[in-house]
Amino acid sequence: MRQGEGNTRGKMLRIITKIFVIYIVLTVGLMVSVETLQARTVAFESRTITQVKRLRGGTHRVPLNEYFGLSVSDLPKNFSFTTDFRGEAGPPTSDGEFDLYQATFHVEPVGGLLVDGGRQWLMDGFDGSLLDGLKLGIFPESWRVGFSLYAGVPRYVDEGTFRNVTEGLLVGTQVHLRNVENTAAQISLRWRKIDVTLGDYTQNDNIAAAVALSHQFTKLWSTPSIYSNFEYSIPGKTVEAGTVGLDLYPHWRVAFNLEGSYYDSDRDLNQATLLGQYLTDQMVQAREGVEVKLVHGFRLFEDFSYQRYGVVSRGNENGYIASSGLGHYLKVLKLSSTGEFYYGKSFGGKVYGGLIEWTDKYFEEFDIQTSLDISRYSKITNQTDTAISLVGGVDYQFVDCCSFGLGGEFNHNNWFSKEGRVTVRLVVGGGGSPRPEVSLRSPRLMRQFHEI
């Protein structure tokens, strides 16, 4: 009886939520249609991506993905509207899917008051999530602090599918430090009902507090920058995450980072986590990273992490992650090259391998990228193999707002002995190719570092 009531209540909540989102979209769409002529900025992007890949048994699958985005801004009261969605069809194994990533409006009715409503991406000081709800921001220009309030229903599609729960309400607030030179600080509080059909406080209510602080000492030698972040579960009385780090820039060619982290999980909570599933207690990590700009466009980088944790039925274990590489930019050909070696070891196995990446922009209309990743791994499940991934593609921007891309990939791994894919991409709007630039720094040294 209770299960039936829960399913019925869950269906009703989903119906109400869909009606709410549709109402927001239609209302904002009507406002946009009336005000569009007054808008100074209208942007849209349409991306069509398809692949041809061979499945086990000799059949082929041809997934077709259509991405569409539209934004209208610079309306009265700084009103703006943004929507992004995806349609997918994958014959012969899939009939199709539709995902609405966001449909949100932003308005500032008076100075210092910000209103965001609809389906939106929320960064609340703990993680990122998709929220159907409303967010208010209070940021008077002369104040040293600002406030944010939000409420809605989170949308974790995968999590809800696998855990079979009816997502409850997510409510939170944030206090932001503002207008303080070289300093950022934030205090966050949130309450989330994991399953609206259950009532147990300690198992079903995720109530958490977080604090984040960073400051750069610009007048000291090497301009050190410190940063920290801590998260605390109130029902479980558990510090779930803590990080303290230091960035140093002793020379314009050198960046150095030291970081210590702590992770744990509230194991009484009705929510599966990797830490709770495999570890018996907290995990601690120490990490360091260095990047050095050499001469003639060369750069050298390395990164090392040490981890310590207790594994279920195995006791305490050590883990290691290390990487090192060399990058180069050949200015005359506008060619960026990166070679990297990496190694990882944990209780689940070990892996080592090498990665080579190239990107070239010699011809302004063309964006050419290629990468080759070869690794050797062995798992606790007695699986050992060599994995190969070769990916490449060319994007051609034939007009300012349109580009066409053709690429492909070859994979060999434990699942496929041989797998090949061909990718076709068409982008209309958005100013050309959406493909990200190849990183010119160590991917784990995510701090400011002046480019040569």
C-alpha positions as CSV (number, residue, x, y, z in Angstrom):
1,M,0.0,0.0,0.0
2,R,2.8,2.4,1.0
3,Q,4.7,1.6,-2.2
4,G,1.6,2.2,-4.3
5,E,1.0,5.5,-2.6
6,G,4.6,6.5,-3.1
7,N,4.5,5.7,-6.8
8,T,1.2,7.6,-7.2
9,R,2.6,10.6,-5.3
10,G,5.8,10.5,-7.4
11,K,3.8,10.5,-10.6
12,M,1.7,13.4,-9.5
13,L,4.9,15.4,-8.5
14,R,6.4,14.7,-11.9
15,I,3.2,15.8,-13.7
16,I,3.1,19.0,-11.6
17,T,6.7,19.7,-12.2
18,K,6.3,19.3,-16.0
19,I,3.3,21.6,-16.0
20,F,5.3,24.1,-14.0
21,V,8.2,24.0,-16.5
22,I,5.9,24.3,-19.5
23,Y,4.1,27.2,-17.8
24,I,7.4,29.0,-17.3
25,V,8.5,28.4,-20.9
26,L,5.2,29.5,-22.4
27,T,5.0,32.6,-20.1
28,V,8.6,33.7,-20.8
29,G,8.2,32.8,-24.5
30,L,5.2,35.2,-24.7
31,M,7.1,37.9,-23.0
32,V,10.1,37.4,-25.3
33,S,7.9,37.5,-28.4
34,V,6.5,40.8,-27.3
35,E,9.9,42.3,-26.3
36,T,12.2,40.7,-28.9
37,L,12.2,43.8,-31.1
38,Q,13.7,45.8,-28.2
39,A,16.4,43.2,-27.6
40,R,19.9,44.0,-28.7
41,T,21.3,40.5,-28.4
42,V,19.7,37.3,-29.8
43,A,21.9,34.2,-30.1
44,F,21.1,30.7,-31.2
45,E,23.0,27.6,-32.0
46,S,22.0,24.3,-33.6
47,R,24.4,21.3,-33.6
48,T,23.7,18.1,-35.5
49,I,26.0,15.3,-34.6
50,T,25.8,11.7,-35.9
51,Q,28.0,8.6,-35.8
52,V,28.2,5.3,-37.4
53,K,29.5,2.6,-35.2
54,R,29.7,-1.2,-35.3
55,L,28.0,-3.2,-32.6
56,R,28.7,-6.7,-31.4
57,G,27.2,-9.2,-33.7
58,G,28.0,-7.3,-36.8
59,T,25.1,-4.8,-36.7
60,H,25.6,-1.0,-36.9
61,R,24.1,1.8,-34.9
62,V,23.6,5.3,-36.2
63,P,22.8,7.7,-33.3
64,L,21.7,11.1,-34.4
65,N,21.8,14.0,-31.8
66,E,20.3,17.4,-32.4
67,Y,21.3,20.1,-29.9
68,F,19.6,23.5,-29.9
69,G,20.2,26.6,-27.8
70,L,18.5,30.0,-27.8
71,S,19.1,33.1,-25.7
72,V,17.6,36.6,-25.8
73,S,19.2,39.3,-23.6
74,D,19.5,43.0,-23.1
75,L,15.8,43.5,-22.6
76,P,14.3,46.0,-20.1
77,K,15.1,45.3,-16.5
78,N,18.1,43.3,-17.8
79,F,15.6,40.5,-18.7
80,S,17.0,37.5,-20.5
81,F,15.8,34.0,-21.5
82,T,17.9,30.9,-22.2
83,T,16.9,27.4,-23.3
84,D,18.9,24.4,-24.4
85,F,17.6,20.9,-25.3
86,R,18.7,17.8,-27.1
87,G,16.8,15.3,-29.3
88,E,18.3,11.9,-29.9
89,A,17.5,8.9,-32.1
90,G,19.7,5.8,-32.4
91,P,18.2,3.3,-34.8
92,P,18.0,0.4,-34.7
93,T,18.4,0.0,-30.9
94,S,16.7,3.2,-29.7
95,D,13.4,4.9,-30.5
96,G,14.6,8.3,-29.4
97,E,15.0,10.6,-26.4
98,F,14.4,14.2,-25.5
99,D,16.3,16.1,-22.8
100,L,15.5,19.7,-21.7
101,Y,18.8,21.0,-20.2
102,Q,17.5,24.4,-19.2
103,A,14.7,26.8,-19.8
104,T,15.3,29.7,-17.5
105,F,14.7,33.5,-17.3
106,H,16.7,36.1,-15.5
107,V,15.4,39.6,-14.5
108,E,16.5,42.4,-12.2
109,P,13.3,44.2,-11.2
110,V,15.2,46.7,-9.0
111,G,18.8,47.4,-8.4
112,G,20.6,44.7,-6.5
113,L,17.8,42.1,-6.8
114,L,18.3,39.2,-9.2
115,V,15.6,36.6,-10.1
116,D,16.2,33.4,-11.9
117,G,13.4,30.9,-12.5
118,G,12.6,27.7,-14.5
119,R,14.9,24.8,-15.2
120,Q,18.4,26.0,-14.5
121,W,21.9,24.9,-13.6
122,L,22.6,25.6,-9.9
123,M,26.1,25.9,-8.4
124,D,25.3,26.0,-4.6
125,G,28.7,25.6,-3.0
126,F,28.5,21.8,-2.8
127,D,28.1,20.6,-6.3
128,G,26.4,21.4,-9.6
129,S,22.8,20.2,-10.3
130,L,19.9,20.8,-12.5
131,L,17.0,22.5,-10.6
132,D,13.4,23.1,-11.5
133,G,12.8,26.1,-9.2
134,L,13.5,29.7,-8.3
135,K,16.6,31.5,-7.2
136,L,16.8,35.0,-5.7
137,G,20.0,37.1,-5.4
138,I,20.4,40.2,-3.2
139,F,23.5,42.1,-4.2
140,P,23.3,45.8,-3.4
141,E,26.3,47.5,-5.0
142,S,27.6,49.2,-1.9
143,W,27.3,46.2,0.4
144,R,30.3,44.0,1.4
145,V,28.0,40.9,1.4
146,G,25.4,39.4,-0.9
147,F,22.8,36.8,-0.3
148,S,21.3,34.0,-2.5
149,L,18.2,31.9,-1.8
150,Y,16.9,29.1,-3.9
151,A,14.2,26.4,-3.8
152,G,13.1,23.7,-6.2
153,V,13.3,20.0,-7.2
154,P,16.7,18.7,-8.3
155,R,16.9,16.7,-11.5
156,Y,19.4,13.9,-11.3
157,V,18.2,11.7,-14.1
158,D,20.7,8.9,-13.8
159,E,20.5,8.8,-10.0
160,G,16.7,8.8,-9.9
161,T,16.6,6.0,-12.5
162,F,19.0,3.7,-10.7
163,R,17.9,4.4,-7.1
164,N,14.1,4.4,-7.9
165,V,13.4,7.4,-5.7
166,T,11.0,10.4,-6.0
167,E,13.2,13.4,-5.6
168,G,12.2,15.8,-2.8
169,L,12.6,19.5,-2.3
170,L,16.0,21.2,-2.4
171,V,16.3,24.5,-0.4
172,G,19.4,26.5,0.3
173,T,21.0,29.9,1.0
174,Q,24.4,31.4,0.4
175,V,26.3,34.4,1.9
176,H,28.9,35.9,-0.4
177,L,31.8,38.2,0.6
178,R,32.0,41.1,-2.0
179,N,34.2,44.0,-2.9
180,V,37.2,42.8,-0.9
181,E,40.4,42.9,-3.0
182,N,42.0,39.6,-3.8
183,T,39.7,37.8,-1.4
184,A,36.7,35.5,-1.9
185,A,34.5,33.9,0.8
186,Q,31.2,32.1,0.8
187,I,29.1,30.3,3.4
188,S,26.5,27.8,2.1
189,L,23.6,26.0,3.7
190,R,21.2,23.5,2.1
191,W,18.5,21.0,2.9
192,R,17.6,18.3,0.5
193,K,14.8,15.7,0.9
194,I,16.3,12.6,-0.9
195,D,13.0,10.8,-1.3
196,V,9.8,12.7,-0.7
197,T,7.9,9.5,0.2
198,L,10.1,8.8,3.2
199,G,10.3,10.6,6.5
200,D,13.3,9.4,8.5
201,Y,15.5,12.4,9.4
202,T,18.9,10.9,9.7
203,Q,18.5,8.6,6.6
204,N,16.5,10.8,4.2
205,D,17.4,14.5,5.0
206,N,20.6,15.8,3.6
207,I,21.3,18.9,5.6
208,A,24.8,20.3,5.0
209,A,26.9,23.4,5.6
210,A,29.9,24.6,3.6
211,V,32.5,27.3,3.8
212,A,35.0,28.4,1.1
213,L,37.7,31.0,1.4
214,S,40.6,32.1,-0.8
215,H,43.0,35.0,-0.7
216,Q,46.1,36.1,-2.7
217,F,48.9,38.0,-1.1
218,T,49.9,40.2,-4.1
219,K,52.6,42.2,-2.2
220,L,54.5,39.2,-1.0
221,W,57.3,37.3,-2.9
222,S,55.9,34.7,-5.2
223,T,52.4,36.2,-4.8
224,P,51.1,33.2,-2.8
225,S,47.5,32.3,-3.0
226,I,45.7,30.1,-0.4
227,Y,42.3,28.5,-0.9
228,S,40.1,26.2,1.2
229,N,36.8,24.5,1.2
230,F,34.9,22.4,3.9
231,E,31.6,20.6,3.8
232,Y,29.8,19.2,6.9
233,S,26.8,16.9,7.2
234,I,24.6,18.0,10.1
235,P,22.5,14.9,10.6
236,G,25.5,12.6,10.3
237,K,27.9,14.9,12.2
238,T,30.4,14.1,9.5
239,V,33.0,16.3,7.7
240,E,32.4,15.1,4.2
241,A,35.1,17.1,2.4
242,G,37.9,19.4,3.2
243,T,40.6,20.9,1.0
244,V,43.4,23.4,1.8
245,G,45.8,24.5,-1.0
246,L,48.6,26.9,-1.7
247,D,49.7,28.3,-5.1
248,L,53.1,29.9,-5.6
249,Y,54.5,31.9,-8.5
250,P,58.2,32.4,-7.6
251,H,59.0,33.3,-11.3
252,W,56.8,34.3,-14.2
253,R,57.9,31.0,-15.8
254,V,57.1,28.8,-12.8
255,A,53.8,27.8,-11.1
256,F,53.8,25.5,-8.0
257,N,50.8,24.0,-6.2
258,L,50.5,22.1,-2.9
259,E,47.2,20.7,-1.7
260,G,45.8,18.5,1.0
261,S,42.3,16.9,0.9
262,Y,40.0,14.9,3.2
263,Y,36.9,13.0,2.1
264,D,34.3,11.0,4.0
265,S,30.6,10.0,3.7
266,D,27.6,9.9,6.0
267,R,27.0,6.2,5.9
268,D,23.6,6.4,7.6
269,L,22.2,8.5,4.7
270,N,19.8,6.8,2.3
271,Q,22.1,7.7,-0.6
272,A,24.7,5.4,-2.2
273,T,28.1,6.9,-2.7
274,L,31.4,5.4,-3.9
275,L,33.1,6.2,-0.6
276,G,30.3,4.5,1.4
277,Q,30.2,1.5,-1.0
278,Y,33.9,0.6,-1.0
279,L,35.6,2.3,1.9
280,T,35.3,1.8,5.6
281,D,36.4,5.3,6.7
282,Q,37.7,8.5,5.3
283,M,40.2,9.1,2.5
284,V,43.1,11.6,2.8
285,Q,45.0,12.9,-0.2
286,A,48.2,14.9,-0.6
287,R,49.0,16.5,-4.0
288,E,51.7,18.6,-5.6
289,G,52.0,20.0,-9.1
290,V,54.5,22.1,-11.0
291,E,54.6,23.8,-14.4
292,V,57.6,25.4,-15.9
293,K,57.7,27.5,-19.1
294,L,60.9,26.7,-20.9
295,V,62.4,28.5,-23.9
296,H,61.2,28.5,-27.5
297,G,57.6,27.6,-26.8
298,F,58.3,24.5,-24.6
299,R,56.7,23.9,-21.2
300,L,57.2,21.1,-18.7
301,F,54.6,19.9,-16.2
302,E,54.2,17.2,-13.6
303,D,51.6,16.2,-11.0
304,F,51.6,13.7,-8.2
305,S,49.0,12.5,-5.7
306,Y,49.2,10.2,-2.7
307,Q,46.0,8.7,-1.2
308,R,45.3,6.7,2.0
309,Y,42.0,4.9,2.7
310,G,40.5,1.9,4.3
311,V,38.9,-0.7,2.0
312,V,36.0,-3.0,2.9
313,S,37.4,-6.4,3.7
314,R,41.0,-5.4,2.9
315,G,42.1,-2.9,5.5
316,N,44.2,0.2,4.8
317,E,45.5,0.8,1.3
318,N,47.6,3.3,-0.5
319,G,46.9,4.9,-3.9
320,Y,49.1,6.9,-6.3
321,I,48.4,9.0,-9.3
322,A,51.3,10.6,-11.2
323,S,51.6,12.3,-14.6
324,S,54.4,14.2,-16.3
325,G,54.7,15.7,-19.8
326,L,56.1,18.2,-22.2
327,G,54.2,20.7,-24.3
328,H,55.3,22.8,-27.3
329,Y,53.8,25.6,-29.4
330,L,55.2,26.1,-32.9
331,K,54.2,29.6,-33.7
332,V,55.0,29.5,-37.4
333,L,52.5,26.7,-38.0
334,K,50.2,27.5,-35.1
335,L,50.7,23.9,-33.9
336,S,50.3,22.9,-30.3
337,S,51.7,19.5,-29.2
338,T,51.5,17.8,-25.9
339,G,53.0,14.5,-24.8
340,E,52.2,13.0,-21.4
341,F,53.0,9.9,-19.4
342,Y,50.6,8.8,-16.5
343,Y,50.5,6.1,-13.9
344,G,47.8,5.2,-11.4
345,K,47.6,2.5,-8.7
346,S,44.8,1.7,-6.2
347,F,43.3,-1.4,-4.6
348,G,41.3,-1.9,-7.8
349,G,44.3,-2.3,-10.0
350,K,46.9,-0.2,-11.8
351,V,47.2,1.6,-15.2
352,Y,50.1,3.3,-17.0
353,G,50.2,4.8,-20.4
354,G,51.0,7.7,-22.7
355,L,48.9,10.4,-24.4
356,I,49.9,12.6,-27.4
357,E,47.7,15.5,-28.6
358,W,48.0,17.9,-31.5
359,T,45.9,20.9,-32.5
360,D,46.6,23.1,-35.5
361,K,45.1,26.5,-36.5
362,Y,47.4,27.4,-39.4
363,F,44.5,28.0,-41.7
364,E,42.1,30.3,-39.8
365,E,39.0,28.5,-41.1
366,F,40.2,25.1,-40.1
367,D,40.5,23.5,-36.7
368,I,42.4,20.3,-36.8
369,Q,42.8,18.1,-33.7
370,T,44.2,14.6,-33.1
371,S,45.0,12.6,-30.0
372,L,46.4,9.1,-29.4
373,D,46.1,7.4,-26.0
374,I,47.7,4.0,-25.3
375,S,47.6,2.4,-21.8
376,R,48.2,-0.9,-20.2
377,Y,46.0,-1.9,-17.2
378,S,45.4,-4.8,-14.8
379,K,42.3,-5.0,-12.6
380,I,41.5,-6.7,-9.3
381,T,39.1,-8.8,-11.4
382,N,42.1,-10.5,-13.2
383,Q,41.5,-8.5,-16.4
384,T,44.6,-7.3,-18.2
385,D,44.8,-5.6,-21.5
386,T,46.2,-2.8,-23.6
387,A,43.7,0.0,-24.4
388,I,44.1,2.2,-27.5
389,S,42.1,5.3,-28.4
390,L,42.8,7.3,-31.6
391,V,40.6,10.3,-32.1
392,G,40.8,13.0,-34.8
393,G,38.7,15.5,-36.6
394,V,38.6,18.7,-38.8
395,D,36.2,21.6,-38.4
396,Y,35.7,24.0,-41.2
397,Q,34.1,27.3,-40.6
398,F,32.6,28.2,-43.9
399,V,30.8,31.4,-42.7
400,D,31.0,33.4,-39.5
401,C,28.2,31.5,-37.8
402,C,28.4,28.1,-39.4
403,S,30.9,25.2,-39.4
404,F,31.1,21.7,-40.6
405,G,33.1,19.0,-39.0
406,L,34.2,15.5,-40.0
407,G,36.0,13.2,-37.6
408,G,36.5,9.6,-36.4
409,E,37.9,7.4,-33.8
410,F,39.3,4.0,-33.3
411,N,39.1,2.1,-30.0
412,H,40.6,-1.1,-28.7
413,N,39.8,-2.1,-25.1
414,N,38.4,-4.8,-22.9
415,W,34.9,-4.4,-24.3
416,F,35.7,-4.1,-28.0
417,S,38.6,-5.8,-29.7
418,K,38.1,-3.3,-32.6
419,E,35.7,-0.4,-32.8
420,G,35.6,2.4,-35.4
421,R,33.3,5.4,-35.5
422,V,32.8,8.2,-38.0
423,T,31.4,11.5,-36.7
424,V,29.7,14.2,-38.7
425,R,29.0,17.6,-37.1
426,L,27.1,20.7,-38.4
427,V,26.9,23.8,-36.3
428,V,24.6,26.8,-37.2
429,G,24.9,29.9,-35.0
430,G,27.0,30.4,-32.0
431,G,29.9,31.8,-33.9
432,G,31.5,28.6,-35.2
433,S,33.0,25.4,-33.9
434,P,32.1,24.6,-30.2
435,R,35.1,22.3,-29.8
436,P,37.3,23.3,-26.8
437,E,40.8,24.5,-27.2
438,V,43.6,22.1,-26.2
439,S,44.7,23.0,-22.7
440,L,48.0,24.9,-22.6
441,R,48.6,23.8,-19.0
442,S,48.6,20.8,-16.8
443,P,45.0,19.8,-16.5
444,R,45.2,19.5,-12.7
445,L,47.0,22.8,-12.1
446,M,43.8,24.8,-12.4
447,R,45.2,28.1,-11.1
448,Q,46.0,31.4,-12.7
449,F,49.2,31.2,-14.7
450,H,50.4,33.9,-17.1
451,E,50.8,32.7,-20.7
452,I,54.0,33.5,-22.6
